[in-house]
Amino acid sequence: MSTKVLGTRTPHRLQSSAGLQACLHRRGSPEGLRYALLRQGALAVAAALALLAVTSCNRGRDSTASSATPRIALVLKTLNSPFFNDMQRGAQEAASRLNVDLVVQAAEREIDVERQMQIVENLLQTGVKALCLTPSGSREVVPAVVKANRASIPVVIVDTRLDKAAADEAGAKVVSFIGSDNYEGGRIAAKFIVEATKGKANVAVLEGIPGHETGDSRLRGFKDGIKDSPGIRIVASQPANWERDQGFNVFQNMLQAHPDVDTLFACNDMMALGAVEAIRAANKTGSIRVVGFDAVEDARKAIREGTMLGSVAQFPDEMGRLAVENAVHAIKNEPFEADAKVRIELITKENVK
């Protein structure tokens, strides 16, 4: 319809101009002039009405498409991690099944909270209908959540809870949290180490980002899990910020300062895998037990090969799936679970296959 109307505008204008000239010269009559002006005006009105119809038609189609395919943002901590790659896959599966336009973005590094906040704020301005967020900083991202609240954009928090005090003070609201029980995961890792060492070990700990709810909960659960075993001593505990290269460097320094370390608990697998490389470089493979968290594929391979003793498995693909599902429920004002727990499981050589 639009091509046809736009394609005929120029000939009509030429014809109208020629008709006007003819009438002006017709015996110089006022009737001729009036006729030409009326004809010219009628053509202009007709063209304007046609253009308005085209515009309205197109606008209607855009509105229908927008409401039929809601745009949802998934902002991860990073895309340079198998854990978050699995979460993205689960989210994309749900988005495809539910006819959702899913936009996935992340900072390059997990510790880059400022960049994550910029990503969130930019996406809020693009008209997304819901925001799914894995916070790189439990407190730092609260202002971005408040901005989403002010724009009436529902927020689903995944994997890492917002800091409750900071959220309450700012009035930040989330419609759903999806994640595993990190505290319980830390306790499971502790119990496994107590059993594997028969209650006697010199333990080093690789922590996550200081002040980060996920790592803090895992560390607290681990400490509570060993407190009734006096033979389990933590001889060193330092952050390695979730990253593999930092896991290597920090644990290498730990080994030099504490050569009696015989067990390591890492609050995620990337740090654990870095430590495995440091152990290999120190020619201590097989003499130091390594337990991680997340059970990513490289960690499962290390468990099969015997360079890691175990890892606490989360299911990030399930987190991603539930995040998109709950976001869609929120958009449609449908009921959903406000606090969805994803299962955890200890992976060892016995069940890794």
Residue pairs with C-beta under 8 A, 6 or more apart in sequence:
1 53
1 54
1 57
2 54
2 57
2 58
5 47
5 50
5 51
5 54
6 54
9 47
12 43
12 47
13 43
16 39
16 40
16 43
19 36
19 39
20 36
20 37
20 39
20 40
23 32
23 33
23 35
23 36
24 32
24 33
24 36
26 32
68 99
69 99
69 100
69 101
70 100
70 101
70 129
70 130
70 328
70 331
71 100
71 101
71 103
71 126
71 127
71 128
71 129
72 95
72 100
72 101
72 102
72 103
72 128
72 129
72 130
72 131
72 132
72 324
72 327
72 328
72 331
73 102
73 103
73 104
73 105
73 120
73 123
73 128
73 130
73 131
73 132
74 88
74 91
74 102
74 103
74 104
74 105
74 132
74 133
74 320
74 323
74 324
75 104
75 105
75 106
75 116
75 119
75 120
75 123
75 131
75 132
75 133
75 134
76 84
76 87
76 88
76 104
76 105
76 106
76 134
77 84
77 106
77 107
77 110
77 116
77 134
77 135
77 136
77 159
77 160
78 84
78 106
78 107
78 108
78 109
78 110
79 85
79 88
79 104
79 106
80 108
80 109
81 110
81 242
81 270
81 296
82 296
82 297
82 298
83 268
83 269
83 294
83 296
83 314
83 316
84 106
84 134
84 316
86 296
86 316
86 317
86 320
87 134
87 158
87 159
87 316
87 317
87 319
87 320
87 323
88 104
88 320
89 317
89 320
90 316
90 317
90 318
90 319
90 320
90 321
91 102
91 104
91 132
91 320
91 321
91 323
91 324
92 102
92 104
92 320
93 317
93 320
93 321
94 100
94 320
94 321
94 322
94 323
94 324
94 325
95 101
95 102
95 324
98 324
98 325
98 328
100 324
100 327
100 328
102 324
103 123
103 126
103 128
105 119
105 123
106 116
106 119
107 113
107 115
107 116
107 119
107 136
108 115
109 243
110 136
110 209
110 241
110 242
110 243
111 136
111 209
111 241
111 242
111 243
112 136
113 136
113 137
113 140
113 141
114 140
116 135
116 136
116 137
116 141
117 140
117 141
117 143
117 144
120 131
120 133
120 141
120 144
120 147
120 148
121 144
121 147
123 131
124 131
124 144
124 147
124 148
124 151
124 153
128 153
129 153
129 327
129 331
130 153
130 154
130 155
130 156
130 327
130 328
130 330
130 331
131 148
131 153
131 154
131 155
131 156
131 327
132 155
132 156
132 158
132 323
132 324
132 327
133 141
133 144
133 145
133 155
133 156
133 157
133 158
134 157
134 158
134 159
134 160
135 141
135 157
135 160
135 161
135 162
135 213
136 209
137 209
137 211
137 212
138 160
138 161
138 162
138 163
138 166
138 211
138 212
138 213
139 162
139 163
139 166
139 211
141 162
142 162
142 163
142 166
142 167
142 170
142 172
143 170
145 155
145 157
145 162
145 167
145 170
145 172
145 173
145 174
146 170
146 171
146 172
148 154
148 155
149 155
149 171
149 172
149 173
154 175
154 327
154 330
154 331
155 173
155 174
155 175
156 174
156 175
156 176
156 177
156 178
156 323
156 326
156 327
156 330
157 174
157 176
157 177
157 178
157 179
158 177
158 178
158 179
158 319
158 320
158 323
159 178
159 179
159 180
159 214
159 316
159 319
160 179
160 212
160 213
160 214
161 177
161 179
161 213
162 172
162 174
162 213
163 213
166 172
167 174
175 326
175 330
175 336
175 338
176 323
176 326
176 327
176 330
176 336
176 337
176 338
176 339
176 340
177 338
177 339
177 340
178 319
178 322
178 323
178 326
178 340
178 342
179 319
179 340
179 341
179 342
180 314
180 315
180 319
180 341
180 342
180 343
180 344
181 341
181 344
182 213
182 214
182 217
182 218
182 221
183 217
183 218
183 220
183 221
183 224
184 221
184 344
185 218
185 221
185 293
185 312
185 314
185 344
186 217
186 218
186 219
186 220
186 221
186 222
186 223
186 224
186 225
186 267
186 293
186 312
187 221
187 222
187 224
187 225
188 221
188 225
188 312
188 344
188 346
189 218
189 221
189 222
189 225
189 265
189 291
189 293
189 310
189 312
189 346
190 221
190 222
190 223
190 224
190 225
190 226
190 232
190 265
191 225
192 291
192 309
192 310
192 346
192 348
193 201
193 203
193 226
193 232
193 263
193 265
193 289
193 291
194 225
194 226
194 229
194 232
196 289
196 309
197 231
197 232
197 262
197 263
197 289
199 229
199 231
199 232
200 231
200 232
201 231
201 232
201 233
201 262
201 263
201 289
202 233
202 235
202 258
202 260
202 261
202 262
202 263
203 226
203 232
203 233
203 234
203 235
203 261
203 263
203 264
203 265
204 234
204 235
204 236
204 237
204 251
204 254
204 258
204 261
204 263
204 264
204 265
205 219
205 222
205 234
205 236
205 237
205 238
205 264
205 265
205 266
205 267
206 238
206 239
206 240
206 247
206 250
206 251
206 264
206 265
206 266
206 267
206 271
206 272
206 275
207 215
207 219
207 237
207 238
207 239
207 240
207 267
208 214
208 215
208 216
208 218
208 219
208 239
208 240
208 241
208 242
208 267
208 268
208 271
209 215
209 239
209 241
209 242
210 239
214 267
215 239
215 242
215 267
215 268
218 267
218 293
219 237
219 267
222 265
223 234
226 232
226 234
235 258
235 260
235 261
236 254
236 257
236 258
236 261
238 250
238 254
239 250
240 246
240 247
240 249
240 250
240 251
240 266
240 271
240 274
242 267
242 268
242 270
242 271
243 270
243 271
243 274
244 270
244 271
244 273
244 274
245 274
246 271
246 274
247 266
247 270
247 271
247 272
247 273
247 274
247 275
247 278
248 274
248 275
248 277
248 278
249 274
249 278
250 271
251 264
251 271
251 274
251 275
251 278
251 279
252 278
252 281
252 282
254 261
255 261
255 278
255 279
255 282
255 284
261 288
262 287
262 288
262 289
263 288
263 289
263 290
263 291
264 272
264 275
264 288
264 289
264 290
264 291
265 291
266 272
266 275
266 290
266 291
266 292
266 293
267 293
268 292
268 293
268 294
269 292
269 293
269 294
269 295
269 296
269 298
269 299
269 311
270 294
270 296
271 292
272 290
272 291
272 292
272 293
272 299
272 302
272 308
272 311
273 292
273 298
273 299
273 302
273 308
275 290
276 285
276 290
276 302
276 307
276 308
279 285
279 288
279 290
279 307
280 307
285 307
286 306
289 309
290 302
290 307
290 308
290 309
291 308
291 309
291 310
291 311
291 312
292 299
292 308
292 310
292 311
292 312
293 311
293 312
293 314
294 311
294 312
294 313
294 314
294 316
295 311
295 312
295 313
295 314
295 345
295 347
296 311
299 308
299 311
299 347
300 311
300 347
300 352
302 308
303 309
303 310
303 311
303 347
303 348
303 349
303 352
304 349
304 352
304 353
306 349
309 348
309 349
310 346
310 347
310 348
310 349
311 346
311 347
312 344
312 345
312 346
312 347
313 344
313 345
313 346
313 347
314 342
314 344
315 342
315 343
318 342
318 343
319 342
322 340
322 342
325 336
326 336
326 337
326 340
328 334
329 335
329 336
330 336
